[in-house]
Amino acid sequence: MEAVILAGGFGTRLREVVPDLPKPMAPVADKPFLEILLNVLEKKGFNRVILSLGFMAEKVVAYFGNQHNGIEIVYEIEETPLGTGGALKAALNHCKSDHVFIFNGDTFLDLETDEVESKWQEKPQPMIVARQVPDTARYGRLDTSEGLVSGFIEKGLSGPGLINAGCYVLPKNIFDDFESGQSFSLEQDYLFDAVKKQPFSVFETKGHFIDIGIPVDYQRAQTELAVFSH
C-alpha cells in the first residue's frame, strides 16, 4: 500500500514548545513524531510513502533519507506554500497505485487499514475517515447519511459527534482538473463542494486519535503515544 503524509505546514501553534523543528519532527516519547507515524504504517503493510514537505524540509530529509524500516520514502518539497490541496496534488504525481491513503503529519491515527482497503476494493470511491469525539468544537463536524459524507459543519459546534480525522483514501487522478502549482485548500476549496456533487464514503475509525497541533495535546501525546514509539 501507498500513503501520502502532508507535513509541510509552519506549525505556528506549536512553535512556543518546539521552536527549532518542523512540527512533524517534534519529539514525542523520545522519537520524532513522524518516525512514530512511519513505524505504525510499516506495521500495517505500507511499503511506499510520499512525504509532502515545505517548512524546514531539509531536517526531515536529513533524518530519514530514502527509506525507513523498509518503507521507500519519496519527497515532494514545495518551494512556495500550495495549501493542503496544492501540496497533495503535487504529491499524487509520485504515486504508482490507482489510489492512495492520505494522512496528516501532525495527527496520529491508528487506522484499521485492512478494513479500509477492503472497503475500497469492494467499491472504489473517495473515502473520508471519521472519528467520534466527545467535543467537536475544535475540529468542526461531519454530516453523514447512509454511509456517505453529506456536508461539513465549521468549527465551534460543541458536543459529541463525528469529525474529519484528517485521513482520506483518494484516487490518484482526483485533482486532474486543478492546475499544477495552484494553491488551494483540500477542505475549503475542494471537499466542501465535492461531497455534494459525488459520493464520498465515510469510514468511522475506532483507532487511537490525537492531533499534536496545539501544546496541550502535544504534551498529552508524550504519554499516550509511548506504546507506539517502539
N, C-alpha and C positions, 0 to 999 in steps of 0.2 A: 504494500500500500504506500501511497504517496501523500505528503502533507505540505502545506504552506503555513509558516508561522509568521504572522505580522508583528514585527519587532522594531519598527522604525521611528516610534514616537519620541517626543522630547522628555516625557516623564516629569513634567514640571511639578506635579503634586507630590512626588516622592523625592524631589531634589533636596529638601531640607534634611533628609536622613541618609540619602545616597547621592552626595554632590558630585562625585567624580567618575561615575559609571553610567552607561546606558541602563535604563530600567530593567531590561531582561537579564542583565548581568548582576543585578543586586544580590548580595549574598543572602541565602535562605538556608538555614540549618547547615552552615559551613560550605555550601556549594552555590555557584551562580544559579539563579532561578531557572535560566534557560537550560542548564545542564539537567536539572530535575525533569523539566518537560521532555527533553530528548530521551532521557533514560526510560521514562514511562512509555513513550512512543515506541522505543525499541522493543520493550517487553510485549507490546501489543501487536507487533508484527510489521511496523513501518520500516522500510529499508531505504527510503529516499525522502529528504526534507529540503524544501526551498526556504531559506531564511530571507525575508524581506526586511532590509535594514536601511537606516538613514543616519540618525544622530549617533556619533561615536561608533560607527560601524567597524572601524579598524580594530577596536578592542574585542569585538565578537569574533572577527576573522582570525585574529592572532591567537585567541584561546582555543578555538575548535578546529581550525584548518578545514580540510576537505572531507573528514569523516569523524564520526563519534560512535563508539561501541558498534561498529559495523553499519551504521547509517551513513549513506552518502549524503554529504551536505553541499548544496548549491546555493550561491549567493546572488541576490538581486539587490543592488545598492542604489538608492535614489540620490541623485545629485541635488535636486530641489524637492521639497515636500510635495507629494502627489495625493495626499489623503489616503484613507484606507482603501478606497475603490481603485484609485490610480495605481497604488502600490501593488494591490492584488492582481490587477490586470497585467502589470509587468511581470509579476512572479509566475502567473499562469503560463507565460510563454516558455517557461522551462519545464513544464510538466510533460511527462511521457504517457500517462494514462488518460482515459477519457473523462475521468472525474477525480476530484481531489478533496481531501479534508482540509479545512481552514481552521487554524487556532490563533488566539491572541497571545502575544509574547509576554503579557502581564497577567494572564489568567491561568490558573491551574484547574484542569477538569479531568477527572478520572473517568473518561468516556468509555461506554460499552461499545467499543469499535466493531467487534464482530457482529453485534446486533444491527448496528448502523449500516455496515457494509452489506449485510444480508437484505436489509430493507431497500437499499439502493439497487441491488441486483434484481430484486423482485419487481421493483417499479422505479426505474431511473429518472427521478425528477429532483429538482433542487430541494435541499433539506436544511432547515434551521433547527439547531439543538436548543431545547428549552430546559429550564431548571426551576423547580418550585422553591421559592424562598419565603421567609416569614414576613419580609417587608420589601416591597418593590420600589419604594420611593427613590432610592439612589440610582436604580438601573433603568427605570421605565418598564413597561409591561407588554407582554404579547397577548393579543387576542387570537384565539384558535377556535375552529369549528370543524367537527368531523375529520380530525386528523390533519387539517391544513391550517396554516397561518393566515388569518384574515386581516390583521392590522397590527399597528404598534401604538401604544399609548406612551406619551413623553414622560420623562422623569417627574417625580413629585407626588404620584398617587401612592398613598400609604396602604399598608395591609398586605396580607399574603397573596401570592399569585405567581404566575409563570413569567419568567424573564428570558430574554435572549441571552444565552450563555456565551455569546461571542464565538460560537463554533458552528461551522457550516459544512455541508458536502455539496459541491457545485460541479457542474460540467465544465470542462476546460474552456469551452468556447462561449461561456455565458456573457462575456463582455465584448464580443466581436463588434457590437455596434458603437462602442466607445473608441475614440481616437487614442492611439498610444501617446503617452506623455500628458494626457489630460488629467487635471487634478479634480477628484470628486470623492465624496464620502460614500462608502459602501452602504451605510444605513440610510442617511437622509436623502442622498441623490439617486439611490438605486432601489434598495429593498422596500422602502415605504410605499413606493408606487408599484413595484414589480409584483408584490404579493396580491395586488388587486387585479392584475392582468393575467397571471398564470399561476398554476398550482405550486405552492411551496409546502411540502410536507413538514410536519413537526415531529421531532423525536424528543420525548421527555426523558432526560437522563436522571438517574438516581445517584450518579457518581459524585465524589467529593469535589466541591467547587469553592474556589477562593480567588478573588481579584486583588492583587497586591498593590493596586494603583494609588492607594492612599495610606499614609503612615500607620494608622491604627490596624488596618488589615495586613499590612506588611509585617508588623510585629506579631500578629496572630499566626501568620504563616510560619514563623520560626519554629513553633511547636507543632502545629497541625501537619506540616509537610515533612517533618523529620523522618517519618516512616517511609516516605517516598524517595529520600535522598540517597539511598544505598543501591 
